[in-house]
């Protein structure tokens, strides 16, 4: 009986821990209200090596689709 309680407690801890990690690592992006905010957010994403953030705050028509754009950003900026 103690073994079942221990296993269920460990399982509950793992689930709670994964929820906590997920909620703290996924940040919701906010649409910039001014061009200065957009530029600041873009360069913050660039410094953080966040290709998704760079893509969110910019428009680049030099790529065929979003996947090739992300690959291009990662390859070009963080080789």
RORO-228885 format. One line per field, with one value per residue: residue in three letters; chain; x, y, z of N, C-alpha, C in turn. Coordinates in nm, 2 decimals, always signed. Example, Ala and Ser with C-alpha at 12.3 -4.5 7.8 and 13.67 -1.06 7.14 Angstrom:
BEGIN
code: c(ALA, SER) .
unit: c(A, A) .
n_c1: c(+1.32, +1.28) .
n_c2: c(-0.57, -0.22) .
n_c3: c(+0.78, +0.71) .
ca_c1: c(+1.23, +1.37) .
ca_c2: c(-0.45, -0.11) .
ca_c3: c(+0.78, +0.71) .
c_c1: c(+1.32, +1.29) .
c_c2: c(-0.33, +0.00) .
c_c3: c(+0.78, +0.79) .
END
This chain:
BEGIN
code: c(UNK, UNK, UNK, UNK, UNK, UNK, UNK, UNK, UNK, UNK, UNK, UNK, UNK, UNK, UNK, UNK, UNK, UNK, UNK, UNK, UNK, UNK, UNK, UNK, UNK, UNK, UNK, UNK, UNK, UNK, UNK, UNK, UNK, UNK, UNK, UNK, UNK, UNK, UNK, UNK, UNK, UNK, UNK, UNK, UNK, UNK, UNK, UNK, UNK, UNK, UNK, UNK, UNK, UNK, UNK, UNK, UNK, UNK, UNK, UNK, UNK, UNK, UNK, UNK, UNK, UNK, UNK, UNK, UNK, UNK, UNK, UNK, UNK, UNK, UNK, UNK, UNK, UNK, UNK) .
unit: c(A, A, A, A, A, A, A, A, A, A, A, A, A, A, A, A, A, A, A, A, A, A, A, A, A, A, A, A, A, A, A, A, A, A, A, A, A, A, A, A, A, A, A, A, A, A, A, A, A, A, A, A, A, A, A, A, A, A, A, A, A, A, A, A, A, A, A, A, A, A, A, A, A, A, A, A, A, A, A) .
n_c1: c(+0.08, +0.20, +0.38, +0.22, +0.11, +0.34, +0.43, +0.21, +0.23, +0.48, +0.42, +0.23, +0.38, +0.57, +0.39, +0.29, +0.53, +0.60, +0.40, +0.44, +0.70, +0.63, +0.45, +0.61, +0.80, +0.68, +0.61, +0.37, +0.34, +0.32, +0.15, +0.33, +0.28, +0.39, +0.64, +0.89, +0.87, +0.83, +1.08, +1.25, +1.16, +1.21, +1.50, +1.56, +1.47, +1.65, +1.90, +1.85, +1.86, +1.62, +1.45, +1.18, +1.06, +1.19, +1.08, +0.81, +0.81, +0.88, +0.88, +0.96, +1.02, +1.19, +1.20, +1.05, +0.86, +0.74, +0.88, +1.13, +1.22, +1.26, +1.46, +1.65, +1.70, +1.81, +2.03, +2.18, +2.21, +2.31, +2.53) .
n_c2: c(-0.12, +0.12, +0.16, +0.21, +0.45, +0.61, +0.59, +0.71, +0.97, +1.05, +1.05, +1.25, +1.47, +1.48, +1.55, +1.80, +1.94, +1.95, +2.10, +2.34, +2.41, +2.43, +2.64, +2.85, +2.88, +2.94, +3.22, +3.47, +3.65, +4.00, +4.23, +4.49, +4.84, +5.06, +5.16, +5.18, +5.01, +4.77, +4.74, +4.73, +4.49, +4.31, +4.32, +4.24, +3.98, +3.89, +3.91, +3.73, +3.50, +3.41, +3.28, +3.26, +3.48, +3.69, +3.65, +3.70, +3.98, +4.09, +4.13, +3.95, +3.91, +3.76, +3.48, +3.16, +3.04, +3.02, +2.82, +2.79, +3.04, +3.06, +2.86, +2.99, +3.22, +3.10, +2.96, +3.17, +3.37, +3.24, +3.07) .
n_c3: c(+0.00, +0.08, -0.13, -0.35, -0.28, -0.28, -0.55, -0.68, -0.56, -0.65, -0.93, -0.94, -0.86, -1.08, -1.29, -1.19, -1.18, -1.46, -1.56, -1.43, -1.54, -1.81, -1.81, -1.72, -1.92, -2.16, -2.31, -2.38, -2.67, -2.73, -2.93, -3.07, -3.01, -3.11, -3.36, -3.25, -3.02, -3.15, -3.29, -3.07, -2.94, -3.14, -3.15, -2.89, -2.91, -3.10, -2.96, -2.76, -2.91, -3.03, -3.27, -3.34, -3.21, -3.35, -3.60, -3.54, -3.49, -3.73, -4.09, -4.36, -4.68, -4.83, -4.82, -4.90, -4.74, -4.39, -4.26, -4.40, -4.36, -4.08, -4.06, -4.21, -4.05, -3.82, -3.92, -4.05, -3.85, -3.62, -3.65) .
ca_c1: c(+0.00, +0.29, +0.44, +0.12, +0.10, +0.47, +0.42, +0.11, +0.28, +0.58, +0.36, +0.16, +0.49, +0.62, +0.29, +0.29, +0.66, +0.60, +0.30, +0.51, +0.80, +0.57, +0.39, +0.71, +0.89, +0.61, +0.56, +0.28, +0.39, +0.23, +0.17, +0.38, +0.20, +0.47, +0.75, +1.00, +0.85, +0.85, +1.22, +1.30, +1.12, +1.29, +1.64, +1.56, +1.46, +1.78, +2.00, +1.81, +1.86, +1.49, +1.41, +1.03, +1.04, +1.24, +0.98, +0.69, +0.82, +0.94, +0.82, +1.07, +0.96, +1.30, +1.19, +0.94, +0.76, +0.78, +0.98, +1.25, +1.25, +1.31, +1.59, +1.75, +1.74, +1.89, +2.15, +2.25, +2.25, +2.37, +2.62) .
ca_c2: c(+0.00, +0.24, +0.17, +0.27, +0.59, +0.67, +0.60, +0.82, +1.10, +1.09, +1.08, +1.38, +1.56, +1.50, +1.62, +1.94, +2.00, +1.97, +2.21, +2.46, +2.44, +2.48, +2.77, +2.96, +2.90, +2.99, +3.36, +3.52, +3.77, +4.11, +4.31, +4.62, +4.95, +5.17, +5.11, +5.16, +4.89, +4.65, +4.73, +4.68, +4.35, +4.23, +4.31, +4.16, +3.84, +3.86, +3.90, +3.60, +3.39, +3.36, +3.30, +3.28, +3.62, +3.77, +3.63, +3.76, +4.12, +4.14, +4.08, +3.93, +3.84, +3.69, +3.34, +3.10, +3.01, +3.04, +2.72, +2.83, +3.17, +3.02, +2.79, +3.09, +3.30, +3.02, +2.94, +3.29, +3.45, +3.16, +2.96) .
ca_c3: c(+0.00, +0.08, -0.26, -0.44, -0.25, -0.32, -0.69, -0.71, -0.52, -0.75, -1.06, -0.93, -0.86, -1.21, -1.37, -1.15, -1.23, -1.60, -1.58, -1.39, -1.64, -1.93, -1.79, -1.70, -2.03, -2.28, -2.29, -2.48, -2.74, -2.73, -3.05, -3.04, -3.04, -3.19, -3.43, -3.16, -2.94, -3.24, -3.31, -2.94, -2.92, -3.24, -3.11, -2.77, -2.96, -3.16, -2.85, -2.69, -3.01, -3.04, -3.41, -3.34, -3.17, -3.46, -3.70, -3.50, -3.49, -3.85, -4.21, -4.45, -4.80, -4.90, -4.80, -4.96, -4.63, -4.26, -4.22, -4.46, -4.30, -3.95, -4.09, -4.26, -3.94, -3.73, -3.99, -4.07, -3.73, -3.51, -3.70) .
c_c1: c(+0.09, +0.35, +0.35, +0.11, +0.22, +0.47, +0.33, +0.16, +0.39, +0.52, +0.29, +0.27, +0.55, +0.52, +0.29, +0.42, +0.66, +0.51, +0.37, +0.62, +0.74, +0.51, +0.49, +0.79, +0.81, +0.55, +0.47, +0.33, +0.28, +0.26, +0.22, +0.29, +0.26, +0.58, +0.87, +0.99, +0.87, +1.00, +1.29, +1.28, +1.20, +1.43, +1.65, +1.55, +1.59, +1.89, +1.97, +1.82, +1.73, +1.43, +1.26, +1.00, +1.08, +1.13, +0.85, +0.69, +0.88, +0.86, +0.94, +1.02, +1.07, +1.30, +1.06, +0.82, +0.82, +0.89, +1.12, +1.31, +1.32, +1.45, +1.69, +1.79, +1.84, +2.03, +2.24, +2.30, +2.33, +2.45, +2.73) .
c_c2: c(+0.13, +0.26, +0.24, +0.42, +0.67, +0.69, +0.71, +0.95, +1.14, +1.13, +1.22, +1.49, +1.59, +1.58, +1.77, +2.01, +2.03, +2.09, +2.34, +2.50, +2.49, +2.62, +2.88, +2.98, +2.95, +3.13, +3.40, +3.65, +3.87, +4.19, +4.45, +4.73, +5.06, +5.10, +5.09, +5.04, +4.76, +4.63, +4.68, +4.54, +4.26, +4.21, +4.24, +4.01, +3.80, +3.83, +3.76, +3.48, +3.33, +3.38, +3.33, +3.43, +3.72, +3.77, +3.70, +3.92, +4.17, +4.08, +4.07, +3.85, +3.77, +3.54, +3.29, +3.08, +3.03, +2.94, +2.75, +2.96, +3.14, +2.95, +2.89, +3.18, +3.22, +3.00, +3.06, +3.36, +3.37, +3.04, +2.93) .
c_c3: c(+0.00, -0.06, -0.36, -0.41, -0.29, -0.47, -0.73, -0.67, -0.61, -0.88, -1.05, -0.92, -1.00, -1.30, -1.32, -1.19, -1.37, -1.63, -1.54, -1.49, -1.76, -1.92, -1.77, -1.83, -2.16, -2.25, -2.41, -2.54, -2.75, -2.86, -3.01, -3.09, -3.12, -3.26, -3.34, -3.07, -3.03, -3.26, -3.18, -2.92, -3.02, -3.20, -2.98, -2.81, -3.02, -3.06, -2.78, -2.78, -3.02, -3.18, -3.42, -3.31, -3.28, -3.57, -3.67, -3.52, -3.62, -3.97, -4.31, -4.57, -4.88, -4.89, -4.86, -4.86, -4.50, -4.21, -4.27, -4.40, -4.16, -3.97, -4.13, -4.14, -3.85, -3.80, -4.01, -3.95, -3.63, -3.56, -3.61) .
END
